[in-house]
Amino acid sequence: MKKGDYVLFDTGFGDCDLGRVASVSGNIAFVCFSTGCTASACTQEYLRVIEPSECEESISFGHHRFDDFCPDYDPDCCSAYCPDKAGVE
Protein backbone atom coordinates (compact mmCIF):
# COMPACT_ATOMS: atom_id res chain seq x y z
CA MET A 1 0.00 0.00 0.00
CA LYS A 2 1.35 3.43 -0.93
CA LYS A 3 0.39 7.09 -1.22
CA GLY A 4 -2.24 7.62 -3.88
CA ASP A 5 -3.75 4.13 -3.76
CA TYR A 6 -7.53 3.98 -3.82
CA VAL A 7 -8.87 1.79 -1.03
CA LEU A 8 -12.03 0.26 0.34
CA PHE A 9 -12.29 0.46 4.14
CA ASP A 10 -14.25 -2.49 5.50
CA THR A 11 -14.31 -3.61 9.14
CA GLY A 12 -16.65 -6.50 8.37
CA PHE A 13 -19.63 -4.94 10.16
CA GLY A 14 -21.48 -3.86 7.02
CA ASP A 15 -20.24 -0.29 6.63
CA CYS A 16 -17.72 0.32 3.85
CA ASP A 17 -16.12 3.53 2.69
CA LEU A 18 -13.99 4.50 -0.30
CA GLY A 19 -10.86 6.58 0.19
CA ARG A 20 -7.36 7.37 -1.00
CA VAL A 21 -4.12 6.79 0.89
CA ALA A 22 -2.35 10.01 1.90
CA SER A 23 0.60 8.31 3.66
CA VAL A 24 1.68 5.05 5.26
CA SER A 25 3.55 4.50 8.53
CA GLY A 26 4.12 0.87 9.51
CA ASN A 27 0.76 -0.91 9.64
CA ILE A 28 -1.16 2.39 9.68
CA ALA A 29 -2.39 4.10 6.52
CA PHE A 30 -3.71 7.66 6.68
CA VAL A 31 -6.70 7.76 4.34
CA CYS A 32 -8.67 10.67 2.88
CA PHE A 33 -12.33 9.72 2.80
CA SER A 34 -13.66 13.10 1.63
CA THR A 35 -12.70 16.03 -0.54
CA GLY A 36 -11.12 17.79 2.46
CA CYS A 37 -7.44 17.50 3.31
CA THR A 38 -7.94 15.54 6.52
CA ALA A 39 -6.88 11.90 6.69
CA SER A 40 -7.94 9.19 9.13
CA ALA A 41 -5.53 6.65 10.63
CA CYS A 42 -6.59 3.12 9.65
CA THR A 43 -4.93 -0.22 10.26
CA GLN A 44 -4.16 -1.83 6.92
CA GLU A 45 -6.00 -5.04 7.80
CA TYR A 46 -9.28 -3.18 7.16
CA LEU A 47 -8.17 -1.71 3.82
CA ARG A 48 -8.24 -3.28 0.39
CA VAL A 49 -6.53 -1.59 -2.55
CA ILE A 50 -8.95 -1.09 -5.43
CA GLU A 51 -8.68 0.21 -8.96
CA PRO A 52 -9.57 3.88 -9.53
CA SER A 53 -12.20 2.66 -11.99
CA GLU A 54 -14.06 1.09 -9.05
CA CYS A 55 -14.84 4.60 -7.77
CA GLU A 56 -17.35 6.90 -9.39
CA GLU A 57 -15.61 9.45 -11.60
CA SER A 58 -17.19 12.30 -9.67
CA ILE A 59 -15.64 11.20 -6.33
CA SER A 60 -12.61 13.24 -5.31
CA PHE A 61 -10.51 12.53 -2.24
CA GLY A 62 -8.07 14.74 -0.35
CA HIS A 63 -8.73 18.02 -2.17
CA HIS A 64 -5.39 18.90 -3.83
CA ARG A 65 -3.29 16.55 -1.69
CA PHE A 66 -2.57 14.31 -4.70
CA ASP A 67 -1.91 17.09 -7.24
CA ASP A 68 1.49 18.63 -7.97
CA PHE A 69 0.20 22.05 -6.93
CA CYS A 70 -2.48 23.29 -4.56
CA PRO A 71 -4.00 26.73 -5.20
CA ASP A 72 -5.29 26.76 -1.61
CA TYR A 73 -1.86 26.16 -0.01
CA ASP A 74 -1.52 27.98 3.31
CA PRO A 75 1.88 27.49 5.02
CA ASP A 76 0.39 27.90 8.50
CA CYS A 77 -2.10 25.11 7.89
CA CYS A 78 -0.69 22.88 5.18
CA SER A 79 3.07 22.64 5.69
CA ALA A 80 2.85 19.55 7.94
CA TYR A 81 0.82 17.60 5.37
CA CYS A 82 1.98 18.90 2.01
CA PRO A 83 5.37 20.63 2.37
CA ASP A 84 6.17 19.82 -1.27
CA LYS A 85 3.44 22.15 -2.54
CA ALA A 86 4.78 25.37 -0.97
CA GLY A 87 4.68 27.99 -3.70
CA VAL A 88 5.34 25.51 -6.50
CA GLU A 89 3.42 25.93 -9.72
C-alpha positions as CSV (number, residue, x, y, z in Angstrom):
1,M,0.0,0.0,0.0
2,K,1.4,3.4,-0.9
3,K,0.4,7.1,-1.2
4,G,-2.2,7.6,-3.9
5,D,-3.8,4.1,-3.8
6,Y,-7.5,4.0,-3.8
7,V,-8.9,1.8,-1.0
8,L,-12.0,0.3,0.3
9,F,-12.3,0.5,4.1
10,D,-14.2,-2.5,5.5
11,T,-14.3,-3.6,9.1
12,G,-16.6,-6.5,8.4
13,F,-19.6,-4.9,10.2
14,G,-21.5,-3.9,7.0
15,D,-20.2,-0.3,6.6
16,C,-17.7,0.3,3.8
17,D,-16.1,3.5,2.7
18,L,-14.0,4.5,-0.3
19,G,-10.9,6.6,0.2
20,R,-7.4,7.4,-1.0
21,V,-4.1,6.8,0.9
22,A,-2.3,10.0,1.9
23,S,0.6,8.3,3.7
24,V,1.7,5.1,5.3
25,S,3.5,4.5,8.5
26,G,4.1,0.9,9.5
27,N,0.8,-0.9,9.6
28,I,-1.2,2.4,9.7
29,A,-2.4,4.1,6.5
30,F,-3.7,7.7,6.7
31,V,-6.7,7.8,4.3
32,C,-8.7,10.7,2.9
33,F,-12.3,9.7,2.8
34,S,-13.7,13.1,1.6
35,T,-12.7,16.0,-0.5
36,G,-11.1,17.8,2.5
37,C,-7.4,17.5,3.3
38,T,-7.9,15.5,6.5
39,A,-6.9,11.9,6.7
40,S,-7.9,9.2,9.1
41,A,-5.5,6.6,10.6
42,C,-6.6,3.1,9.7
43,T,-4.9,-0.2,10.3
44,Q,-4.2,-1.8,6.9
45,E,-6.0,-5.0,7.8
46,Y,-9.3,-3.2,7.2
47,L,-8.2,-1.7,3.8
48,R,-8.2,-3.3,0.4
49,V,-6.5,-1.6,-2.5
50,I,-9.0,-1.1,-5.4
51,E,-8.7,0.2,-9.0
52,P,-9.6,3.9,-9.5
53,S,-12.2,2.7,-12.0
54,E,-14.1,1.1,-9.0
55,C,-14.8,4.6,-7.8
56,E,-17.3,6.9,-9.4
57,E,-15.6,9.4,-11.6
58,S,-17.2,12.3,-9.7
59,I,-15.6,11.2,-6.3
60,S,-12.6,13.2,-5.3
61,F,-10.5,12.5,-2.2
62,G,-8.1,14.7,-0.4
63,H,-8.7,18.0,-2.2
64,H,-5.4,18.9,-3.8
65,R,-3.3,16.6,-1.7
66,F,-2.6,14.3,-4.7
67,D,-1.9,17.1,-7.2
68,D,1.5,18.6,-8.0
69,F,0.2,22.0,-6.9
70,C,-2.5,23.3,-4.6
71,P,-4.0,26.7,-5.2
72,D,-5.3,26.8,-1.6
73,Y,-1.9,26.2,0.0
74,D,-1.5,28.0,3.3
75,P,1.9,27.5,5.0
76,D,0.4,27.9,8.5
77,C,-2.1,25.1,7.9
78,C,-0.7,22.9,5.2
79,S,3.1,22.6,5.7
80,A,2.8,19.6,7.9
81,Y,0.8,17.6,5.4
82,C,2.0,18.9,2.0
83,P,5.4,20.6,2.4
84,D,6.2,19.8,-1.3
85,K,3.4,22.2,-2.5
86,A,4.8,25.4,-1.0
87,G,4.7,28.0,-3.7
88,V,5.3,25.5,-6.5
89,E,3.4,25.9,-9.7
